[in-house]
Amino acid sequence: MGKLLKAIDRVNEWVGVQTRWLSVILVLIGVLGAFRRFALHQSTAWECELIVMVGAAMYVLSWGYVLLLNAHTRIDIIYSRLSQKGKAIVDIVCSVLFFFPLISALVISSYDWMMFSISISEKSALTYVYPPLYPLRIVVFIGFLLFFLQGVAMFIRNIYYLIKGESL
C-alpha cells in the first residue's frame, strides 16, 4: 500500500513541478501576442486561444500537487490548533462529505466530456481560428483524476494514522 501511495505522490509531484513551466509559457505567449499586435499589426487570435488553454491546463494539473503539499485552502484558524489526530479526523470527515462526492462527479463528468469532445473532434469557437478543443478536455480529465488519486492517498494516510498512530 505504501508503494502505491508513494507512486501517486511521485506522479503528482512530477506533474506539479513540470506544470510550473506553463506559467513561463503563458508569459511568453502574452509577450509575443503584444509584440505581434502592437509592433507588427498582426492578428493575435491564436495567442488568445493558447492563453486560455494553457492557463486552464496549468490550473487543473496543479491541483493534485497542491493537495500533496497540503497547501489547499481551509480555515487554518481552527485547523492549526487541532492535534494531529484531530486534523486527521477533520480531513477524513471533510473528504467523505465534500471531497469524494464532488471530485468523483467531476472526474466522471470530465471523462464523459472528454470522450464526447474526442468523438466529435470538438473545436473552440472563442475566435475564428477554431483550434481543436479535445486536447484540453483530455488534460482537464487527467488533472481531475490526479487530484482524486491524491485525495485517496491523503484519505488512506489519515485512516492509517488514526488506526496505527503513525504516519504511512
Z-matrix of the N, CA and C atoms (Angstrom, degrees):
N
C 1 1.448
C 2 1.527 1 110.69
N 3 1.335 2 115.61 1 -40.90
C 4 1.458 3 119.98 2 179.64
C 5 1.522 4 112.45 3 -61.08
N 6 1.340 5 116.52 4 -37.32
C 7 1.469 6 120.14 5 179.35
C 8 1.524 7 111.15 6 -65.88
N 9 1.325 8 116.38 7 -40.05
C 10 1.462 9 120.16 8 178.60
C 11 1.521 10 111.16 9 -64.64
N 12 1.325 11 116.82 10 -43.71
C 13 1.467 12 120.56 11 179.17
C 14 1.522 13 111.27 12 -64.11
N 15 1.325 14 116.16 13 -39.77
C 16 1.468 15 119.49 14 177.94
C 17 1.524 16 111.38 15 -67.87
N 18 1.321 17 117.04 16 -33.70
C 19 1.470 18 120.30 17 176.86
C 20 1.531 19 109.92 18 -65.41
N 21 1.327 20 117.15 19 -43.17
C 22 1.475 21 120.33 20 176.64
C 23 1.522 22 109.55 21 -60.28
N 24 1.330 23 116.60 22 -44.26
C 25 1.467 24 120.82 23 178.53
C 26 1.525 25 111.46 24 -60.22
N 27 1.338 26 116.08 25 -45.51
C 28 1.475 27 119.90 26 -178.54
C 29 1.522 28 111.73 27 -63.37
N 30 1.320 29 116.97 28 -41.76
C 31 1.466 30 120.11 29 179.35
C 32 1.521 31 109.94 30 -63.22
N 33 1.336 32 117.08 31 -48.11
C 34 1.462 33 119.76 32 -179.48
C 35 1.524 34 112.25 33 -66.01
N 36 1.331 35 116.75 34 -34.06
C 37 1.461 36 119.05 35 176.96
C 38 1.527 37 110.52 36 -66.95
N 39 1.324 38 116.77 37 -45.44
C 40 1.462 39 120.13 38 179.84
C 41 1.528 40 110.84 39 -62.17
N 42 1.335 41 116.72 40 -46.94
C 43 1.468 42 120.49 41 179.71
C 44 1.526 43 110.01 42 -62.38
N 45 1.337 44 116.92 43 -42.47
C 46 1.465 45 120.21 44 -179.88
C 47 1.516 46 113.04 45 -63.01
N 48 1.321 47 116.45 46 -42.73
C 49 1.467 48 120.28 47 179.38
C 50 1.530 49 110.40 48 -66.32
N 51 1.334 50 116.78 49 -42.44
C 52 1.466 51 119.72 50 179.05
C 53 1.529 52 111.84 51 -67.37
N 54 1.326 53 116.08 52 -32.62
C 55 1.468 54 120.96 53 -178.48
C 56 1.523 55 111.37 54 -65.47
N 57 1.310 56 117.36 55 -25.00
C 58 1.472 57 119.96 56 177.33
C 59 1.529 58 111.16 57 -56.13
N 60 1.317 59 115.90 58 -32.79
C 61 1.460 60 119.43 59 -178.38
C 62 1.527 61 112.16 60 -67.08
N 63 1.324 62 116.36 61 -21.59
C 64 1.463 63 118.49 62 178.59
C 65 1.528 64 111.64 63 -64.77
N 66 1.333 65 117.29 64 -28.64
C 67 1.467 66 119.21 65 176.96
C 68 1.530 67 110.65 66 -67.25
N 69 1.315 68 116.81 67 -36.64
C 70 1.468 69 120.61 68 176.32
C 71 1.530 70 109.36 69 -66.04
N 72 1.322 71 115.91 70 -43.33
C 73 1.466 72 120.19 71 178.88
C 74 1.530 73 110.29 72 -61.53
N 75 1.334 74 116.92 73 -40.65
C 76 1.471 75 120.03 74 177.93
C 77 1.528 76 111.55 75 -59.13
N 78 1.314 77 116.72 76 -44.62
C 79 1.466 78 120.55 77 179.56
C 80 1.527 79 109.92 78 -63.73
N 81 1.322 80 117.40 79 -44.38
C 82 1.465 81 120.31 80 -179.85
C 83 1.526 82 111.86 81 -63.15
N 84 1.318 83 117.23 82 -39.70
C 85 1.465 84 120.17 83 177.17
C 86 1.521 85 110.23 84 -63.58
N 87 1.330 86 116.36 85 -42.74
C 88 1.464 87 120.37 86 178.67
C 89 1.520 88 112.62 87 -63.01
N 90 1.321 89 116.37 88 -43.33
C 91 1.468 90 120.49 89 179.19
C 92 1.526 91 110.08 90 -65.69
N 93 1.322 92 116.41 91 -44.26
C 94 1.462 93 119.96 92 178.23
C 95 1.528 94 110.93 93 -61.76
N 96 1.324 95 116.50 94 -42.43
C 97 1.463 96 120.35 95 178.90
C 98 1.523 97 111.94 96 -62.81
N 99 1.330 98 116.59 97 -43.41
C 100 1.475 99 120.18 98 178.62
C 101 1.523 100 110.74 99 -64.38
N 102 1.322 101 116.91 100 -41.44
C 103 1.466 102 120.70 101 178.45
C 104 1.525 103 110.75 102 -62.77
N 105 1.331 104 116.23 103 -47.43
C 106 1.470 105 119.83 104 -179.24
C 107 1.526 106 111.26 105 -62.54
N 108 1.325 107 116.26 106 -40.88
C 109 1.459 108 119.49 107 -176.87
C 110 1.528 109 111.97 108 -69.68
N 111 1.341 110 116.56 109 -49.31
C 112 1.458 111 119.29 110 -171.53
C 113 1.520 112 113.80 111 -91.10
N 114 1.317 113 119.34 112 -32.04
C 115 1.461 114 120.76 113 -178.25
C 116 1.524 115 111.89 114 -91.63
N 117 1.341 116 116.11 115 -38.07
C 118 1.462 117 119.38 116 -175.59
C 119 1.525 118 113.38 117 -105.31
N 120 1.328 119 116.41 118 -6.77
C 121 1.478 120 122.14 119 -179.01
C 122 1.525 121 111.84 120 53.99
N 123 1.323 122 115.45 121 44.68
C 124 1.460 123 121.32 122 179.38
C 125 1.528 124 109.90 123 -110.53
N 126 1.297 125 114.84 124 160.29
C 127 1.460 126 121.08 125 177.57
C 128 1.528 127 110.28 126 -65.98
N 129 1.325 128 115.95 127 144.58
C 130 1.467 129 120.56 128 178.80
C 131 1.526 130 110.80 129 -122.51
N 132 1.322 131 116.95 130 29.24
C 133 1.468 132 120.32 131 -177.63
C 134 1.526 133 111.92 132 -61.40
N 135 1.321 134 117.06 133 -41.67
C 136 1.464 135 118.17 134 -177.75
C 137 1.521 136 111.63 135 -68.48
N 138 1.348 137 117.93 136 -31.00
C 139 1.464 138 119.96 137 176.46
C 140 1.528 139 110.39 138 -64.87
N 141 1.316 140 116.75 139 -38.36
C 142 1.463 141 121.33 140 177.48
C 143 1.525 142 110.26 141 -60.42
N 144 1.308 143 116.34 142 -47.47
C 145 1.469 144 120.97 143 178.64
C 146 1.529 145 110.92 144 -60.99
N 147 1.328 146 116.61 145 -45.23
C 148 1.463 147 120.35 146 -178.32
C 149 1.527 148 112.26 147 -64.75
N 150 1.330 149 116.81 148 -39.60
C 151 1.462 150 119.84 149 179.87
C 152 1.524 151 110.34 150 -61.87
N 153 1.317 152 116.73 151 -43.07
C 154 1.466 153 120.04 152 178.36
C 155 1.527 154 110.58 153 -63.73
N 156 1.313 155 117.34 154 -46.45
C 157 1.465 156 120.87 155 -176.73
C 158 1.527 157 112.63 156 -69.18
N 159 1.314 158 117.17 157 -45.15
C 160 1.468 159 120.22 158 -179.77
C 161 1.527 160 110.10 159 -67.65
N 162 1.325 161 117.29 160 -38.78
C 163 1.461 162 120.74 161 177.72
C 164 1.523 163 111.50 162 -63.09
N 165 1.319 164 116.55 163 -44.11
C 166 1.469 165 120.31 164 178.26
C 167 1.524 166 110.49 165 -63.21
N 168 1.321 167 116.94 166 -43.21
C 169 1.467 168 120.97 167 178.85
C 170 1.527 169 110.42 168 -62.27
N 171 1.320 170 116.77 169 -41.68
C 172 1.455 171 120.91 170 -179.40
C 173 1.527 172 110.69 171 -60.66
N 174 1.308 173 116.88 172 -45.07
C 175 1.462 174 119.84 173 -179.41
C 176 1.519 175 111.85 174 -65.74
N 177 1.306 176 116.79 175 -52.38
C 178 1.468 177 119.82 176 -173.00
C 179 1.528 178 112.15 177 -67.93
N 180 1.314 179 118.07 178 -33.94
C 181 1.460 180 120.23 179 -179.93
C 182 1.531 181 112.67 180 -76.89
N 183 1.316 182 117.54 181 -15.09
C 184 1.466 183 120.15 182 -179.05
C 185 1.527 184 112.96 183 -90.09
N 186 1.323 185 119.57 184 -13.09
C 187 1.467 186 121.03 185 -174.38
C 188 1.518 187 113.34 186 -61.78
N 189 1.306 188 118.60 187 -44.04
C 190 1.465 189 120.86 188 178.58
C 191 1.519 190 111.30 189 -63.90
N 192 1.314 191 116.95 190 -38.41
C 193 1.468 192 122.20 191 178.57
C 194 1.524 193 110.74 192 -65.54
N 195 1.319 194 116.39 193 -42.82
C 196 1.465 195 120.70 194 178.41
C 197 1.530 196 109.86 195 -62.02
N 198 1.311 197 117.68 196 -41.74
C 199 1.460 198 121.07 197 177.65
C 200 1.529 199 110.83 198 -66.25
N 201 1.323 200 117.56 199 -39.25
C 202 1.463 201 121.72 200 176.71
C 203 1.527 202 110.91 201 -58.29
N 204 1.319 203 116.68 202 -42.00
C 205 1.464 204 121.78 203 -179.08
C 206 1.527 205 112.48 204 -81.07
N 207 1.335 206 116.27 205 -1.06
C 208 1.460 207 121.95 206 -178.35
C 209 1.529 208 110.78 207 58.15
N 210 1.318 209 116.11 208 39.81
C 211 1.462 210 122.08 209 -176.13
C 212 1.522 211 112.81 210 -108.37
N 213 1.323 212 116.75 211 12.75
C 214 1.450 213 119.44 212 179.47
C 215 1.529 214 110.79 213 -73.79
N 216 1.307 215 116.61 214 165.64
C 217 1.458 216 122.29 215 -175.66
C 218 1.519 217 110.93 216 -79.99
N 219 1.310 218 115.04 217 136.45
C 220 1.465 219 121.64 218 173.16
C 221 1.521 220 107.26 219 -159.41
N 222 1.309 221 115.90 220 178.32
C 223 1.461 222 120.36 221 -179.11
C 224 1.527 223 107.54 222 -88.43
N 225 1.335 224 115.53 223 88.37
C 226 1.463 225 120.55 224 -174.59
C 227 1.524 226 113.09 225 -69.54
N 228 1.321 227 118.31 226 -17.59
C 229 1.465 228 120.75 227 178.14
C 230 1.528 229 109.74 228 -60.35
N 231 1.299 230 116.30 229 -39.62
C 232 1.467 231 121.67 230 179.10
C 233 1.527 232 110.27 231 -88.22
N 234 1.313 233 115.93 232 -50.92
C 235 1.471 234 122.59 233 -173.36
C 236 1.525 235 111.84 234 -59.35
N 237 1.319 236 117.39 235 -41.23
C 238 1.466 237 120.79 236 -176.08
C 239 1.523 238 112.60 237 -66.70
N 240 1.310 239 117.92 238 -20.77
C 241 1.471 240 121.45 239 -179.69
C 242 1.530 241 112.74 240 -87.85
N 243 1.312 242 117.11 241 -6.77
C 244 1.464 243 120.55 242 -178.80
C 245 1.518 244 110.82 243 -80.99
N 246 1.329 245 115.84 244 154.43
C 247 1.468 246 121.15 245 172.64
C 248 1.524 247 108.42 246 -70.59
N 249 1.318 248 116.07 247 170.36
C 250 1.472 249 119.77 248 177.97
C 251 1.529 250 110.36 249 -59.65
N 252 1.330 251 116.55 250 -38.84
C 253 1.460 252 120.83 251 178.37
C 254 1.534 253 110.09 252 -66.68
N 255 1.312 254 117.23 253 -41.59
C 256 1.466 255 121.11 254 177.86
C 257 1.518 256 111.89 255 -62.85
N 258 1.321 257 115.99 256 -40.65
C 259 1.472 258 120.01 257 177.64
C 260 1.525 259 110.61 258 -63.62
N 261 1.331 260 116.19 259 -41.46
C 262 1.467 261 120.33 260 178.99
C 263 1.528 262 110.20 261 -62.65
N 264 1.319 263 117.20 262 -41.81
C 265 1.469 264 120.67 263 179.42
C 266 1.524 265 110.58 264 -63.86
N 267 1.329 266 117.26 265 -46.30
C 268 1.465 267 120.76 266 178.89
C 269 1.525 268 110.30 267 -61.09
N 270 1.331 269 117.01 268 -43.75
C 271 1.470 270 120.43 269 179.51
C 272 1.528 271 111.59 270 -62.70
N 273 1.322 272 117.13 271 -40.87
C 274 1.466 273 120.87 272 179.71
C 275 1.524 274 110.67 273 -65.39
N 276 1.322 275 116.60 274 -48.37
C 277 1.467 276 120.79 275 -178.77
C 278 1.533 277 110.68 276 -62.28
N 279 1.311 278 116.27 277 -45.72
C 280 1.472 279 119.82 278 -179.93
C 281 1.529 280 111.47 279 -66.90
N 282 1.317 281 116.71 280 -33.80
C 283 1.466 282 119.52 281 176.53
C 284 1.517 283 111.13 282 -63.73
N 285 1.327 284 116.44 283 -45.80
C 286 1.459 285 120.88 284 -178.37
C 287 1.532 286 111.33 285 -68.44
N 288 1.325 287 116.60 286 -42.18
C 289 1.470 288 120.07 287 -176.21
C 290 1.521 289 113.93 288 -79.24
N 291 1.334 290 116.96 289 -36.27
C 292 1.461 291 119.59 290 -171.50
C 293 1.530 292 113.87 291 -118.73
N 294 1.331 293 116.35 292 -55.56
C 295 1.453 294 120.21 293 -171.22
C 296 1.528 295 113.04 294 -61.83
N 297 1.329 296 117.02 295 -57.59
C 298 1.465 297 119.66 296 -174.62
C 299 1.531 298 113.22 297 -63.56
N 300 1.329 299 120.00 298 -43.99
C 301 1.476 300 117.80 299 178.00
C 302 1.534 301 112.43 300 -62.15
N 303 1.327 302 116.32 301 -45.23
C 304 1.466 303 119.63 302 -177.26
C 305 1.523 304 111.78 303 -68.75
N 306 1.311 305 117.29 304 -51.37
C 307 1.463 306 119.90 305 -175.39
C 308 1.527 307 111.02 306 -70.15
N 309 1.329 308 118.09 307 -33.35
C 310 1.473 309 119.73 308 174.57
C 311 1.517 310 110.50 309 -60.51
N 312 1.328 311 115.99 310 -45.45
C 313 1.471 312 120.13 311 178.46
C 314 1.525 313 110.90 312 -62.33
N 315 1.327 314 116.83 313 -38.97
C 316 1.467 315 119.94 314 -179.72
C 317 1.530 316 111.58 315 -71.15
N 318 1.325 317 117.75 316 -36.35
C 319 1.472 318 120.32 317 176.64
C 320 1.523 319 109.54 318 -63.65
N 321 1.331 320 116.60 319 -47.53
C 322 1.473 321 120.56 320 -179.82
C 323 1.519 322 110.61 321 -63.61
N 324 1.319 323 116.31 322 -46.17
C 325 1.470 324 120.72 323 -179.72
C 326 1.521 325 111.62 324 -62.69
N 327 1.346 326 116.64 325 -44.56
C 328 1.469 327 119.05 326 -179.14
C 329 1.523 328 111.20 327 -68.23
N 330 1.331 329 117.27 328 -30.88
C 331 1.462 330 120.04 329 175.80
C 332 1.537 331 109.90 330 -65.32
N 333 1.322 332 116.28 331 -47.95
C 334 1.470 333 120.01 332 178.53
C 335 1.527 334 110.83 333 -60.69
N 336 1.327 335 115.87 334 -43.13
C 337 1.462 336 121.79 335 -179.78
C 338 1.529 337 109.76 336 -62.86
N 339 1.329 338 116.70 337 -42.45
C 340 1.456 339 121.78 338 179.28
C 341 1.531 340 110.69 339 -62.75
N 342 1.325 341 116.31 340 -48.25
C 343 1.464 342 120.01 341 -177.83
C 344 1.527 343 111.38 342 -63.36
N 345 1.326 344 116.60 343 -40.70
C 346 1.462 345 120.33 344 177.84
C 347 1.524 346 110.15 345 -64.46
N 348 1.327 347 116.62 346 -44.29
C 349 1.461 348 121.47 347 -179.80
C 350 1.522 349 111.58 348 -60.32
N 351 1.327 350 116.19 349 -42.11
C 352 1.470 351 120.23 350 178.03
C 353 1.530 352 109.87 351 -65.37
N 354 1.331 353 116.34 352 -42.82
C 355 1.467 354 120.15 353 -175.61
C 356 1.526 355 112.97 354 -64.22
N 357 1.332 356 117.62 355 -29.83
C 358 1.466 357 119.70 356 -179.07
C 359 1.527 358 112.20 357 -105.44
N 360 1.333 359 116.53 358 5.11
C 361 1.474 360 121.54 359 -175.23
C 362 1.526 361 109.97 360 49.81
N 363 1.321 362 114.90 361 55.02
C 364 1.471 363 121.73 362 -174.97
C 365 1.519 364 111.64 363 -55.34
N 366 1.311 365 114.50 364 140.08
C 367 1.464 366 121.78 365 177.50
C 368 1.523 367 108.92 366 -122.06
N 369 1.319 368 115.64 367 150.41
C 370 1.453 369 120.90 368 178.62
C 371 1.523 370 109.60 369 -78.20
N 372 1.320 371 115.84 370 140.70
C 373 1.463 372 120.81 371 177.14
C 374 1.517 373 111.16 372 -109.71
N 375 1.323 374 117.07 373 17.79
C 376 1.464 375 121.23 374 -179.27
C 377 1.525 376 110.72 375 -64.47
N 378 1.325 377 116.95 376 -39.00
C 379 1.466 378 121.65 377 178.00
C 380 1.527 379 108.39 378 -135.18
N 381 1.302 380 116.04 379 -179.19
C 382 1.468 381 121.14 380 179.25
C 383 1.523 382 113.03 381 -76.20
N 384 1.311 383 118.09 382 -3.63
C 385 1.457 384 121.88 383 -178.15
C 386 1.529 385 111.15 384 -72.88
N 387 1.332 386 117.68 385 -34.98
C 388 1.474 387 125.04 386 179.19
C 389 1.534 388 113.72 387 53.40
N 390 1.340 389 117.20 388 56.93
C 391 1.471 390 118.25 389 177.70
C 392 1.528 391 110.14 390 -73.53
N 393 1.323 392 117.12 391 159.25
C 394 1.470 393 119.39 392 177.57
C 395 1.531 394 110.15 393 -64.18
N 396 1.309 395 115.71 394 139.53
C 397 1.455 396 121.18 395 -177.91
C 398 1.526 397 112.43 396 -103.04
N 399 1.336 398 117.05 397 -16.67
C 400 1.466 399 119.01 398 -176.75
C 401 1.526 400 113.80 399 -63.47
N 402 1.356 401 121.73 400 -29.33
C 403 1.471 402 117.99 401 175.26
C 404 1.542 403 112.02 402 -60.99
N 405 1.329 404 115.92 403 -38.66
C 406 1.458 405 118.75 404 177.06
C 407 1.522 406 111.21 405 -66.87
N 408 1.327 407 117.41 406 -38.99
C 409 1.473 408 120.88 407 177.58
C 410 1.531 409 110.65 408 -61.58
N 411 1.323 410 116.67 409 -37.11
C 412 1.469 411 121.00 410 177.83
C 413 1.533 412 109.78 411 -65.92
N 414 1.321 413 116.69 412 -44.90
C 415 1.464 414 121.19 413 179.82
C 416 1.528 415 110.67 414 -63.12
N 417 1.325 416 117.64 415 -40.43
C 418 1.468 417 121.04 416 178.79
C 419 1.529 418 109.88 417 -62.12
N 420 1.320 419 117.45 418 -44.25
C 421 1.465 420 120.24 419 177.57
C 422 1.528 421 110.82 420 -60.98
N 423 1.318 422 117.47 421 -45.91
C 424 1.466 423 121.36 422 179.64
C 425 1.530 424 110.33 423 -60.77
N 426 1.326 425 116.78 424 -42.51
C 427 1.460 426 120.66 425 179.08
C 428 1.516 427 112.27 426 -61.69
N 429 1.337 428 117.27 427 -46.21
C 430 1.465 429 120.41 428 177.65
C 431 1.532 430 110.81 429 -63.47
N 432 1.320 431 117.25 430 -39.83
C 433 1.457 432 121.15 431 -179.97
C 434 1.532 433 111.05 432 -64.19
N 435 1.329 434 117.24 433 -44.35
C 436 1.462 435 120.55 434 178.20
C 437 1.529 436 111.17 435 -64.34
N 438 1.320 437 116.53 436 -38.74
C 439 1.465 438 121.59 437 176.92
C 440 1.527 439 110.02 438 -62.39
N 441 1.325 440 116.56 439 -45.70
C 442 1.463 441 121.81 440 178.91
C 443 1.540 442 110.78 441 -60.84
N 444 1.333 443 116.31 442 -46.74
C 445 1.463 444 120.34 443 -179.32
C 446 1.530 445 111.77 444 -62.47
N 447 1.331 446 116.92 445 -38.69
C 448 1.460 447 119.66 446 178.01
C 449 1.524 448 109.98 447 -67.17
N 450 1.327 449 117.24 448 -35.06
C 451 1.463 450 121.06 449 175.42
C 452 1.513 451 111.63 450 -64.90
N 453 1.326 452 116.94 451 -39.53
C 454 1.474 453 120.99 452 176.47
C 455 1.525 454 109.60 453 -62.84
N 456 1.322 455 117.12 454 -43.96
C 457 1.467 456 120.91 455 179.17
C 458 1.530 457 110.58 456 -61.65
N 459 1.312 458 117.12 457 -44.00
C 460 1.464 459 121.16 458 178.54
C 461 1.530 460 110.60 459 -62.70
N 462 1.333 461 116.85 460 -42.59
C 463 1.457 462 122.55 461 -179.56
C 464 1.531 463 110.69 462 -62.29
N 465 1.325 464 117.12 463 -46.63
C 466 1.466 465 121.45 464 179.94
C 467 1.529 466 110.36 465 -62.72
N 468 1.318 467 117.27 466 -41.76
C 469 1.469 468 120.74 467 178.72
C 470 1.531 469 111.13 468 -63.08
N 471 1.324 470 116.80 469 -40.31
C 472 1.467 471 119.77 470 178.79
C 473 1.531 472 111.75 471 -66.86
N 474 1.321 473 116.66 472 -41.57
C 475 1.465 474 120.40 473 177.24
C 476 1.534 475 109.69 474 -61.86
N 477 1.321 476 116.20 475 -45.54
C 478 1.462 477 121.21 476 179.46
C 479 1.519 478 110.75 477 -59.94
N 480 1.330 479 116.17 478 -42.59
C 481 1.467 480 119.94 479 179.35
C 482 1.529 481 111.51 480 -62.56
N 483 1.331 482 116.85 481 -41.24
C 484 1.468 483 119.34 482 178.79
C 485 1.524 484 111.99 483 -65.40
N 486 1.316 485 116.98 484 -37.60
C 487 1.466 486 120.83 485 -177.33
C 488 1.537 487 111.29 486 -78.15
N 489 1.331 488 116.30 487 -48.40
C 490 1.471 489 121.07 488 -172.91
C 491 1.524 490 113.93 489 -95.34
N 492 1.334 491 117.40 490 -22.47
C 493 1.462 492 120.30 491 -177.57
C 494 1.518 493 114.01 492 78.30
N 495 1.336 494 116.31 493 14.80
C 496 1.458 495 120.74 494 178.89
C 497 1.529 496 109.04 495 -141.55
N 498 1.322 497 114.55 496 157.98
C 499 1.463 498 119.44 497 -178.26
C 500 1.516 499 111.45 498 -77.51
N 501 1.306 500 115.01 499 148.14
C 502 1.464 501 121.32 500 178.14
C 503 1.502 502 109.93 501 -98.43
